[in-house]
Amino acid sequence: MSTEQYLISTPVTADFLRGHLDVEETAHGLLPHRLPARARRQIPDDRLAVAEAQPSGVRLAFRTSATTIGLDTLPTKRVYAGFPPPPDGVYDLLVNGLLTAQATVEGGNLRTVTDMRTQASDFTPGPAGTARFTGLPAGEKDIEIWLPHAEITEVIALRTDAPVEPAPKSGRRVWLHHGSSISHGSNAVFPSTIWPALAASAGDVELINLGFGGSALVDPFTARAIRDTPADLISLKLGINVVNSDAMRLRAFAPAVHGFLDTIREGHPTTPLLLVSPVLCPTHENTPGPLMPDLSGGALRFKATGDPAETAAGRLTLTVVREVLAGIVEQRSAEDPHLHYLDGLDLYGESDHEEFPLPDGIHPCPEGHRRIAGNFAGLAFASDGPFAAS
C-alpha cells in the first residue's frame, strides 16, 4: 500500500493563499486571481485574462511539522503551435524563507496558442497531478509554496504526514507592484526568482505582484484594483506595453497616467508610490511599435515595426515614455511628496545589457532578473529610498 494513503488531506482554502486579490471556486478547487471579479468582467482580451489568472507571486503559506508534503493541483499549460512545449512549471517550496525543494506537476489542461498576435488558442482538458516534496527538515516550520508564475493553477488539496494550519500574518509591510511581462516573470525559470520576488525578499516585505504579460496598459480597472487593495508600498512600472502594442499616442498617454495615479490616490492618499519607467530595450528605445514576432533567425525574437520618424507625430518610444513619466512625477510631486520616480535604466541599462543581453530582444534572462531585483532593492529599499523602513 502506498505511503501516500496515510497522508492527511487538507482542502486548500483562501486562508492558505498569499499574493492574490481574489479566488474563484471551480469544480476542482480554488483558482487564485490577481484581479478582482469586477475588473475581470471588464477585461477586453484573452491575453490579460490568461495573464491575471497565472499566479505570479502567489504562494501558499502554512505552518506544519510535516516532512512530506504533496500539493494537488490542476495546471493549465500554454504551448505555441509549431514550437516545442516549454518545461513544466516549477513549484518552489521555502522553509522559513529559504528555498529548500522544487517539484513539477505532470499532465493538466493544455492551451495551444494558434496565433501569437491575437493569442487565439485551442483548449484540451487534462488530469490533475501532485507536486511532491519529501525529506523536509523535522520540527515545526513555516512553509511557502510558490506557484508556477506562467501556468494557470487550480489548487486542490495539501497532503501531509502531519497537520497543517494557515500561517499567521507576518507583520511585514505589503508591497504591491504592477508591471509588464518582465514583472510577471518572463524568462525567469523559477517562481521565487522572478525579479519582484527577489526584491521583496531583499526588502523583507510581502509581495502582491500585478505584473501582467503584455498587459500593463494603464487600464482604469487595474487602477481601481490597486486603489482598493490594502498596501503599504506601491510601485508602477509603466510604458513598455503601451509602446509595443502601439496602444496610445503621446496625447492620450500622459493624461491616462495622470488618471491612473489619481484613481490610486483615492484609496492610498499618502502611501509611498513609486513610478518606474521602462528598463533598457534596444528594440524600442527609438522605434515605435507594434511589436511583432520574428522567426527569421530560427529562434523566437521580437522586432519593432513602427517608423521612428513618426515620433514627431506622437508615436511613443521608450525614450519618449521615460521623459513623460519623469515629467509627470516632477509636476505632481510638489503636491504629492510621497510620489517618487525611478528611471528604469538604473535597474537595467547599457552595462547590464552588455553583461546579460535580452535573449529574445525583449525579456531578461534569469541573471537579468537578479540584476534588476538587486538594483531595485538597493534603490527603493535603501535607508534613503522611497520604500525605506520607518
N, C-alpha and C positions, 0 to 999 in steps of 0.2 A: 504494500500500500504506500502511495506517495506521501512523503512528509508534509506536502502542501495541504493535505486533507486535515492536518492537525492545526493549521494556522487559524488565527482569529480573523474573521472577516468583518470589516467596519465600513459601512457605506460612506462615501465622501460627501460631506455637506459643505455648505458655503463657509462654515466656521473654519474649515481647514485651509481655505484659499487666501492668498495674498496677491496683490498687484493687479486685481481685476476691478472693473466697475459694475459688473452685472453677471448673473448666472442664468442660464436657461435650462430648465428641466427637459430632458429628452427621454426617449424610450429606453435608453441605456444607462444614463446617469446625469451628470451635470456638464454643461458646456460653458466654460468661462468666456465672457465677452469683455473687450476693452473699450466698448462704448455702450452707454445705456440704451434701453429699448427705444426710447423716444428718438434718440439720434439715429439708431439703426433704421427706423422707419423712413428716414429722410436720405439714406444713402442712395446715390444715383447709379452706382455701377457695381459689378461683381468684384472689381479689384479691391475696393475698400471693404466690401462685405466679407471677403476672404481674409484680408489683412487684419481686420479688427478681431476676427474670431481665432486667429493664430495667437497662441498665448505667450507672446514675447514678454518676458519679465514676470510671468505668472508662475507661482510656485505654491506647493502645499507646505504647510508649516505645522509640525506637531511634535509632541514630546512622548518619548517611549523608552523602554529598556530593551526593545527588540534587537536581535542581531540578524534576523532575516525579515526582509520586507518585500512584498510584492505589490505593485500598483497596477490594477486592471484598468485599461483604457481602450477606447476605440479611436484610433487616429484616422484622419483624412489626409492622405499624402498627395502631393502635387507633382506631376511629371509633365514634360513638354513633348508633344508628338514629334517624333523624329530624333529625339535625344535620349541617351541612356538615362535611366532613373537615378535620381540622387540617392545617396545612402540614407538609411532610416534615420529619423530624428533621434537625438540623444536626450536622455533624461539624466540630469546631474543631481546626485544626492550629496548634500552637505551635512556634516556632523559638526554641531557647534560652530558653524560658519566656515568650515574647511571642506573643500571638495574631497570626497572620500571614495565615491563609487559612481559608475556610469552604467547605463543599460539602454537597450533599444526595445521596441515593440514591433514584431513582425506582423504582416498582414494589414488589416484595416481597409478603409474605403480608399478608392483611387479616383483622383480628379485629374483627367488628362486634358491639358490645355491645347486646343487645336489651332488657336490664333493668338500669337503673342501680343499683337497690337490691341485686340479687343478683349483678350482673356476669355474668349468663348471656350467652353470645355464640355467634356463628356464625363458622366459620373458612374462609377462601378462600385456597388456596395461590397463590403468585405467583413471579416470577423474581427472581434475584439481580441486583445492579447494582453500580455503581462510584462511589465518591466520588473526584473528580479534583481534584488541586491542581497548578498549573503556575506557572512563573515564580518559583520559590522562590530564595532567596539562594544563591549559589555557595559552595562550600567545605564542609568537614566541620562538621557541626552536630548538635545534639540535637533530635530531633523528638518531640513528643507529639501524638497524635490522640485527642481526647476523643470518645467515642461518644455518640450521642443519648441523653439521660437518660430519655426516655419511649418509646423504641422497643426492643423486644427485638431484639438484633443478633447474628447469627451472623457471625463474622469468618472470611474465607476465605483471602485472599492479599494481599500487597503487591506492586505492580508499579511499578518504579522505573527510572530511567535511570542508576543507579549502585548498587553493592552496599549492603546494609543489614545491621546487626547489632544485636541487642538492646542497649539502653542499659545501662551498668553501674549498680549500685546507687548512689543519690545520696548516701547517708550522712546524709540528713536524718532527723529524728525522724518516726516514723509516728504519725499521729493517726487513731484510729478513732472515728467518730461514728455514733450511732444516733438516729433520729428518725422523724418522720411525713412526710406529703406535702410539707410546706414544706421539710424537709431533702432529700427526694427531688428537689425542684426544680419543683414545680407552679407554673405561670405564668411561670417563667423561660424565656427564648427560646433561650438557648444553653447547652450542657452545661458549659462552663468558667465560666459566670456564675451558676450556682446558688450559694446563699449559702455552703455548706460549701466549695466550690471556691475562691471568692473569699477566704474566711477562711484556707484552707490556704495560698494564695499569699501572703497578708499575713504569715502566721506562719512561712513558709518551712518547711513540713512536707509530708510525703507523706500524702495523704488516702486513707482507706478509708471510703467512705460507705455506711452501712447505714441510710439513710433510705428507708422503705418507705411508699408512699402508702396511707393508710388502715389501716396495719398495725403501728404501734408500740404493741402491746397487752400489753407486759410478758410476752411469751411465753417460757417456760423454754428452748425450743430456741434462741431468739435469744441469751439469756444464755450458754448453753453455747458458741455460736459465738464470741461475744466473748471468753469465758474462754480459748478455745483458739487465738485469733489473736494472734500477736506484735504488740505495740503499745507505744509509749512514752507515749502520752496517750490518754485515753478520755473521751468525753462522751456523755451520755444525755439526750435531750430527750423527756420523757415527759409524758403526760396528755391531750393533745387527742384522740387517737384513742379512748382509754378513755371519754372523755365523749361524743364524737359518735357512737360506736357503742353507747352505753349498755351497755358490756360488763361493768361491775363496779359494785358499791356500795362505800361507804366501808369497810365491814367487810372486804371482800376486797382492796381496792386497796392499802392500806398494807402488809399482810403480803406481798402479791405483789411490791411494790417492794423490801422487805427481802430477800426470797428472790432476786430478780434481782441485787441488789448482792452478796449472799452468794456466789452462783454465780460472778460475775465475779471476785470477790476470791480465789477458789480458784486462779485462774490468774494473777492480777495483784494480789498482796497489797499492793504499795506503789506501784503505778502511779498517777500523778495522775488522779483520777476526778472529773469534773465533772457534777453532776446539774443539769439545766436545766429549769425549769418552762415552761409554755406562754407564747408571746407573746400580746399582746392580740388578742382575737377577740370583739367585742361580741356576736356571735350566741350565744356560750356562756359569757360571763362569769358570768351568774347564772341561766342557763336550762339545764337538763339536756338530754341527747339523748333519743332518737336524732335524728340529723341527716337531713334529707330534701331532695331537690332541689326547687326552686321555679322554675317557668317562667312564673309569672303576669305578670311584667313584660316578657316577650318575650325575655329572655336568661337563661341558666342562673345561678341563685344558689342558696344553701342557707339553710335555716332550721332552728332547733332546735324540736323538738316536745314536749319534756318540760314538766313542771309545776314551776315554781320552788318552789312550796310543799312539794314532796316532798324537798327537800334536807334537811329535818329528819328524814326517814326514811332518809337515807343516799344519796340520789341525788347524783351528782357534777356539779359545775360547775367551770369553770376557777379560780374564786376558791377553792373548796374544795381543789382539787388543789394549788394553789400553797402553801396552808397546810400540807397534808400533807407535801409534798416538803421544804419548809423545815424542818419538824419532824423528819423522818427524818434529814436531814443533821445537824441540831443534836444529835440523840440519838446518832448513830453517830460523829460526828467526835471525840468525846472519846477513843475507842479507835482511830480511823482518821484520823490527821492529814492524810492525803493525799486525803481526800474533801472536796469543795467543793460549794457551791450557787451557782447563778446564776439570779436572777429573770428570767424571760422578758420581763417588762415593761421591763427595762433593755436588751433587744435591740430591742423594737418595742412602744412604749407609746402613750399618748394623743397626744402631739405627733407621733409618727411616723405614726400613723393619720390624723391631720388632714392631714398633708402627702402621704402616699401611702396612701390608703384601699384596703381589700381589694376587688378588683374583683368577686369572686363571694361576698363575705361571709366567706370562709374563708382564701383564699390570697393572699399578697402579689403585687404587680406586680413587674416586673423592677427598678424603682428600690427597691422594698421589700426585695428580696433583697440589693441592695447596702448598704442601710442596716443590715440585720441582720448582714451579714458584717462591716461596718466596726465596729459596736458590739461584736460578739463578739471580733474581733481586738483591739480596744482594751481589752477587759476580760480576756480569757483569756490572750492572749499578751503582755500588758504586763509590764514588768520586775518588777512586784509581783503579777502574776496567777498563777493556778494552773498555767498552762502556760508560765511564763517559762523561757527558755533558761538552763541552768545555767552 
